[in-house]
Amino acid sequence: MLSFAKPARRQNVDAVAEVPSPKKLPWGEGERLQKVLAKAGVASRRAAEELIDEGRVEVDGITVREQGLRIDPETAVVRVDGVRVVVREEQVYLALNKPKGWQSTMSDEMNRPCVGDLVAERVMAGQRLFHVGRLDADTEGLLLLTNDGDLAHRLMHPSYQVSKTYLATVHGEVKRETSKLLHQGVELEDGPAKVDRFQVLEYGEGRSLVKVVLHEGRKHIVRRLLAEVGHPVIALVRTHIGPVALGDQRPGTLRVLGRDEIGKMYEAVSL
């Protein structure tokens, strides 16, 4: 007996029905997903609803197509187009261009100018900020400040190998063999160290401007490496931490990181 049923279409319906959905909160608890996305600056509520319709939003690793899903912003992991979105209102992510001569600390017993002076108003308002890594007083450039302890820890942990980029003005004209030596590794007093990338940008008048990229976090590592190969540092600026760039930000200024920057940082440390 012939059957005119359409099993393929029916199977597709069953397959869709079996797709897992995020945990639903009881009515009145949490916040609607489209509202959370709007508050996070991803899109307007209407545009957020369209993102959900298009299957571009994930909650806790599961694609959401249901409008009005309520989530807990404190615990939910939300991604749009695969990029994690910060949805916790109290989270703060700042880029600071630390000026030369300032300490990379939140306070200083000798009353020297320090990072804490630049964020004093935020601290007094109750924000507890961590600085991601340090820069010695004579080095200027990018420092990240956040109250996201998990992210700060991972950005500093050597196992995640988050790169840092520096521009260094050094004594002497750097030769090609120096670059090769730095890539191979140099023996320092606390063990071997090497760069991930090295480039001579300019040279003349007895000095060179070089770009150094590494993921090492040891104290004074860039200065020690360059001194070891015969090119003591005259001036040093950190321009990048992972995906975050200093850009044209003036010394002593703060800026709030953008959603894409924060998402890329999360991705870099597998959060």
C-alpha positions as CSV (number, residue, x, y, z in Angstrom):
1,M,0.0,0.0,0.0
2,L,1.4,3.4,-1.0
3,S,1.8,6.2,1.5
4,F,1.7,9.9,0.4
5,A,3.0,11.1,3.8
6,K,6.0,13.3,3.8
7,P,8.3,11.8,6.4
8,A,11.2,14.1,5.7
9,R,9.2,17.2,6.6
10,R,7.9,15.5,9.7
11,Q,11.4,14.5,10.8
12,N,12.5,18.0,10.5
13,V,9.7,19.1,12.8
14,D,10.7,16.5,15.3
15,A,14.4,17.5,15.1
16,V,13.6,21.1,15.8
17,A,11.4,20.0,18.8
18,E,14.4,18.1,20.3
19,V,16.7,21.2,20.2
20,P,17.5,22.1,23.8
21,S,16.4,25.5,25.1
22,P,18.0,27.6,27.9
23,K,16.7,27.2,31.4
24,K,13.5,29.3,31.8
25,L,13.0,31.5,34.9
26,P,9.6,31.8,36.5
27,W,7.4,34.7,35.5
28,G,8.5,37.9,37.2
29,E,12.1,36.8,37.8
30,G,15.1,37.9,35.8
31,E,14.9,40.2,32.7
32,R,13.7,39.7,29.2
33,L,16.6,38.8,26.9
34,Q,15.9,41.6,24.4
35,K,15.9,44.1,27.3
36,V,19.2,42.8,28.6
37,L,20.7,43.1,25.1
38,A,19.4,46.7,24.7
39,K,20.8,47.7,28.1
40,A,24.2,46.2,27.2
41,G,24.3,48.4,24.1
42,V,24.1,45.6,21.6
43,A,21.0,47.0,19.8
44,S,17.6,48.6,20.4
45,R,15.0,46.2,21.8
46,R,13.4,45.9,18.4
47,A,16.7,45.2,16.7
48,A,17.5,42.7,19.5
49,E,14.3,40.9,18.8
50,E,15.3,40.6,15.1
51,L,18.7,39.2,16.2
52,I,16.9,36.5,18.2
53,D,14.6,35.7,15.3
54,E,17.6,35.2,13.1
55,G,19.2,32.8,15.5
56,R,22.2,35.0,16.2
57,V,21.8,35.0,20.0
58,E,23.0,32.3,22.4
59,V,22.3,31.9,26.1
60,D,24.5,29.5,28.0
61,G,25.7,27.9,24.7
62,I,22.2,27.4,23.3
63,T,20.7,29.3,20.4
64,V,17.6,31.2,21.4
65,R,14.7,31.9,19.0
66,E,12.0,32.5,21.6
67,Q,11.0,36.1,22.2
68,G,10.5,37.2,25.8
69,L,12.9,34.6,27.3
70,R,13.8,35.8,30.9
71,I,17.4,35.3,32.0
72,D,19.4,36.2,35.1
73,P,22.0,38.7,33.9
74,E,24.2,37.8,36.9
75,T,24.8,34.2,35.8
76,A,23.8,33.9,32.1
77,V,26.5,33.7,29.4
78,V,25.1,35.6,26.4
79,R,26.7,35.7,23.0
80,V,25.7,37.5,19.8
81,D,27.3,36.2,16.6
82,G,29.6,34.1,18.8
83,V,31.0,37.1,20.7
84,R,30.3,37.3,24.4
85,V,28.3,40.3,25.6
86,V,28.7,41.8,29.1
87,V,25.2,41.9,30.6
88,R,26.0,42.5,34.2
89,E,25.3,46.2,34.9
90,E,28.0,46.6,37.6
91,Q,30.9,45.3,35.5
92,V,33.4,48.0,34.6
93,Y,36.1,47.8,31.9
94,L,38.5,50.7,31.4
95,A,41.6,51.5,29.4
96,L,44.1,53.9,31.0
97,N,47.1,55.5,29.4
98,K,49.4,55.5,32.4
99,P,51.7,58.5,32.3
100,K,55.5,58.2,32.8
101,G,56.5,58.7,36.4
102,W,53.2,57.3,37.8
103,Q,53.1,54.1,39.9
104,S,50.9,51.1,38.8
105,T,49.3,50.9,42.2
106,M,46.0,51.9,43.7
107,S,47.8,53.7,46.6
108,D,51.3,54.7,47.4
109,E,52.9,54.9,50.8
110,M,55.3,57.6,49.6
111,N,52.5,59.8,48.2
112,R,53.9,59.4,44.7
113,P,51.3,59.8,41.9
114,C,49.7,56.5,41.2
115,V,46.9,54.9,39.2
116,G,44.6,55.1,42.2
117,D,44.6,58.9,42.0
118,L,43.2,58.7,38.5
119,V,40.2,56.5,39.5
120,A,39.7,58.0,43.0
121,E,36.1,59.1,42.2
122,R,35.2,55.6,41.0
123,V,36.7,54.0,44.1
124,M,35.0,56.4,46.4
125,A,31.7,55.5,44.7
126,G,32.2,51.9,45.7
127,Q,33.9,50.4,42.6
128,R,36.6,47.9,43.4
129,L,39.0,48.0,40.5
130,F,41.8,45.6,39.6
131,H,44.6,46.7,37.3
132,V,45.6,44.1,34.8
133,G,49.4,43.7,35.2
134,R,51.8,46.5,36.0
135,L,54.0,49.0,34.3
136,D,57.1,50.3,36.0
137,A,57.1,54.0,36.8
138,D,59.3,54.9,33.8
139,T,57.1,53.1,31.4
140,E,53.9,54.7,30.0
141,G,51.0,53.2,28.1
142,L,48.1,50.9,28.4
143,L,46.8,49.5,31.6
144,L,43.4,47.8,31.9
145,L,41.2,48.4,35.0
146,T,38.2,46.2,35.8
147,N,36.1,44.8,38.6
148,D,35.7,41.5,36.7
149,G,38.1,39.4,38.8
150,D,37.8,36.3,36.6
151,L,38.8,38.2,33.5
152,A,41.6,40.1,35.3
153,H,43.1,36.8,36.6
154,R,43.0,35.1,33.2
155,L,44.5,38.1,31.4
156,M,47.5,38.0,33.8
157,H,47.9,34.2,34.0
158,P,50.8,33.0,31.8
159,S,48.8,29.9,30.7
160,Y,46.5,32.0,28.5
161,Q,49.5,33.7,26.7
162,V,47.8,37.1,26.2
163,S,50.2,39.1,24.2
164,K,51.4,42.6,25.1
165,T,52.9,45.0,22.5
166,Y,55.5,47.7,23.3
167,L,57.2,50.5,21.4
168,A,60.8,51.0,22.7
169,T,63.3,53.6,21.8
170,V,66.7,52.0,22.4
171,H,70.4,53.0,22.2
172,G,72.2,51.9,19.1
173,E,71.1,50.8,15.7
174,V,69.5,47.3,16.0
175,K,70.9,44.8,13.5
176,R,69.0,41.9,11.9
177,E,70.8,39.3,13.9
178,T,69.5,40.9,17.1
179,S,66.0,40.1,16.0
180,K,66.9,36.5,15.4
181,L,68.5,36.2,18.8
182,L,65.4,37.6,20.5
183,H,63.2,35.2,18.8
184,Q,65.5,32.2,19.7
185,G,65.6,33.3,23.3
186,V,68.0,35.1,25.7
187,E,69.2,33.8,29.1
188,L,68.3,36.2,31.9
189,E,69.1,35.9,35.6
190,D,65.7,34.3,36.3
191,G,65.6,32.0,33.3
192,P,65.3,32.2,29.5
193,A,63.0,34.6,27.7
194,K,62.1,35.4,24.1
195,V,59.8,37.6,22.1
196,D,56.8,36.5,20.0
197,R,57.5,39.2,17.4
198,F,60.1,41.9,16.9
199,Q,60.4,44.7,14.3
200,V,62.7,47.6,13.8
201,L,60.6,50.6,12.8
202,E,63.1,53.4,12.6
203,Y,66.8,54.0,13.3
204,G,69.2,56.9,13.1
205,E,71.3,59.2,15.2
206,G,72.5,56.4,17.4
207,R,69.1,55.0,18.4
208,S,66.3,52.8,17.1
209,L,62.6,52.5,17.5
210,V,61.5,48.9,17.8
211,K,58.2,47.0,18.3
212,V,58.2,44.1,20.8
213,V,55.4,41.6,21.2
214,L,55.5,39.0,23.9
215,H,53.3,37.3,26.4
216,E,55.8,37.2,29.3
217,G,54.8,39.0,32.5
218,R,58.0,39.0,34.4
219,K,59.2,42.3,36.0
220,H,61.0,44.7,33.6
221,I,61.1,41.9,31.0
222,V,61.2,44.2,27.9
223,R,63.9,46.4,29.4
224,R,66.0,43.4,30.5
225,L,65.7,41.6,27.2
226,L,66.8,44.6,25.2
227,A,69.6,45.5,27.6
228,E,70.9,41.9,27.4
229,V,71.3,42.1,23.6
230,G,73.1,45.4,23.9
231,H,70.3,48.0,23.4
232,P,69.3,49.6,26.7
233,V,65.9,51.3,26.6
234,I,65.6,55.0,26.5
235,A,61.8,55.2,26.4
236,L,59.1,52.5,26.6
237,V,55.3,52.6,25.8
238,R,52.9,49.7,26.0
239,T,50.4,50.0,23.1
240,H,48.3,46.8,23.2
241,I,47.1,44.2,25.7
242,G,45.6,41.3,23.7
243,P,42.9,42.8,21.4
244,V,42.8,46.2,23.2
245,A,44.8,49.0,21.7
246,L,45.9,52.3,23.3
247,G,45.3,54.2,20.0
248,D,45.6,58.0,20.3
249,Q,44.5,58.1,23.9
250,R,46.3,60.9,25.8
251,P,48.4,60.1,28.9
252,G,46.4,60.2,32.1
253,T,43.0,59.6,30.4
254,L,40.5,56.8,30.9
255,R,38.1,55.4,28.4
256,V,35.4,52.8,28.7
257,L,36.1,49.7,26.6
258,G,33.6,49.0,23.7
259,R,31.5,45.9,23.6
260,D,33.6,44.3,20.8
261,E,36.8,44.8,22.8
262,I,35.3,43.2,25.9
263,G,34.0,40.3,23.8
264,K,37.4,39.7,22.2
265,M,39.1,39.8,25.6
266,Y,36.7,37.1,26.9
267,E,37.4,35.1,23.7
268,A,41.2,35.4,24.2
269,V,41.0,33.8,27.7
270,S,38.3,31.3,26.9
271,L,35.5,32.9,29.1
